[in-house]
Amino acid sequence: MQSAAKQDLAIVQAISLLLVVAFVVVNMLVDVANALLDPRAARRAAG
């Protein structure tokens, strides 16, 4: 929070980018795990 208060935008942007990348990676891993654990999901996605 001190970085935002000091308007150190580079640090705020870097932290935001890391959080977004972590969110996307976790979502991707959950989707892959779901497809592996539930074959119906994989068939539904294939059409």
C-alpha distances in whole Angstrom, upper triangle without the diagonal:
4,5,5,6,9,10,10,11,13,10,9,13,13,11,12,16,16,15,18,20,20,20,23,25,25,26,29,30,30,32,34,35,36,39,40,40,41,44,44,41,42,45,44,41,44,46
4,5,5,6,8,9,11,13,10,10,14,14,13,15,18,18,18,20,22,22,23,26,27,28,29,32,33,33,36,37,38,39,42,43,43,45,47,48,44,45,48,47,44,47,49
4,5,5,6,5,7,9,7,7,10,11,10,12,15,15,16,18,20,21,22,24,26,26,28,30,31,32,34,36,37,38,40,41,42,44,46,47,43,44,47,45,43,45,47
4,5,5,6,7,10,8,6,10,12,11,11,15,16,16,17,20,21,21,24,25,26,27,30,31,32,33,36,36,37,40,41,42,43,45,46,42,43,46,44,42,44,46
4,5,8,10,13,11,10,14,15,14,15,18,20,19,21,24,24,25,27,29,29,31,33,34,35,37,39,40,41,43,45,45,46,49,49,45,46,49,48,45,48,50
4,5,9,11,10,10,13,15,15,16,19,20,20,22,24,25,26,29,30,31,32,34,36,37,39,40,41,42,45,46,47,48,51,51,47,48,51,49,47,49,51
4,5,9,9,8,11,13,13,14,17,18,19,20,22,24,24,26,28,29,31,33,34,35,37,39,40,41,43,45,45,47,49,49,45,46,49,47,44,47,49
4,6,6,7,9,10,11,13,15,16,17,19,21,22,23,25,26,28,29,31,32,34,35,37,38,40,41,43,44,45,47,48,44,44,48,46,43,46,48
4,5,5,6,8,10,10,12,14,15,16,18,20,21,22,24,26,27,28,30,31,33,34,36,37,39,41,42,43,45,45,41,42,45,43,40,43,44
4,5,5,6,9,10,10,12,14,15,16,18,20,21,22,24,26,27,28,30,32,33,34,36,38,39,40,42,44,44,40,40,43,42,39,41,43
4,5,5,6,8,10,11,12,14,15,16,18,20,21,22,24,26,27,29,30,32,33,34,36,37,39,40,42,43,39,39,43,42,39,41,43
4,6,5,6,9,10,11,12,14,15,17,18,20,21,23,24,26,27,29,30,32,33,35,36,37,39,41,41,38,38,41,40,37,39,41
4,6,5,6,9,10,10,12,14,15,16,18,20,21,22,24,26,27,29,30,31,33,35,36,37,39,39,36,36,39,37,34,37,39
4,5,5,6,9,10,11,12,14,15,16,18,20,21,22,24,26,27,28,30,32,33,34,36,38,39,35,35,38,37,34,36,38
4,5,5,6,9,10,11,12,14,15,16,18,20,21,23,24,26,27,28,30,32,33,34,36,37,34,34,37,36,33,36,38
4,5,5,6,9,10,11,12,14,15,17,18,20,21,23,25,26,27,29,30,31,33,35,35,31,32,35,34,31,33,35
4,5,5,6,9,10,11,12,14,15,16,18,20,21,23,24,26,27,29,30,31,33,34,30,30,33,32,29,31,33
4,5,5,6,9,10,11,12,14,15,16,18,20,21,22,24,26,27,28,30,32,33,29,29,33,32,29,31,34
4,6,5,6,9,10,11,12,14,15,16,18,20,21,22,24,26,27,28,30,31,27,28,31,30,27,30,32
4,5,5,6,9,10,11,12,14,15,17,18,20,21,23,24,26,27,29,29,25,26,29,27,25,27,29
4,5,5,6,9,10,11,12,14,15,17,18,20,21,23,24,26,27,28,24,24,28,27,24,26,28
4,6,5,6,9,10,11,12,14,15,16,18,20,21,22,24,26,27,24,24,27,26,24,26,29
4,6,5,6,9,10,11,12,14,15,16,19,20,21,22,24,25,21,22,25,24,22,24,27
4,6,5,6,9,10,11,12,14,15,17,18,20,21,23,23,19,20,23,22,19,21,24
4,5,5,6,9,10,11,12,14,15,17,18,20,21,23,19,19,22,22,19,21,24
4,5,5,6,9,10,10,12,14,15,16,18,20,21,18,18,22,21,19,22,24
4,5,5,6,9,10,10,12,14,15,16,18,19,15,16,19,18,16,19,21
4,5,5,6,9,10,11,12,14,15,17,18,14,14,17,17,14,17,19
4,5,5,6,8,10,11,12,14,16,17,14,14,18,18,16,18,21
4,5,5,6,9,10,10,12,14,15,12,13,17,16,15,17,20
4,5,5,6,9,10,10,12,13,9,10,13,13,11,14,16
4,5,5,6,9,10,11,13,10,9,13,13,12,13,17
4,5,5,6,8,10,13,10,10,14,15,14,16,19
4,5,5,6,8,10,7,8,12,12,11,14,16
4,6,5,6,8,5,5,9,10,9,11,14
4,6,6,9,8,8,11,13,12,13,16
4,6,9,9,9,12,13,14,16,18
4,5,6,7,9,10,12,13,15
4,5,5,6,9,10,11,13
4,5,5,6,9,10,11
4,5,5,6,9,10
4,5,5,6,9
4,5,5,6
4,5,5
4,5
4
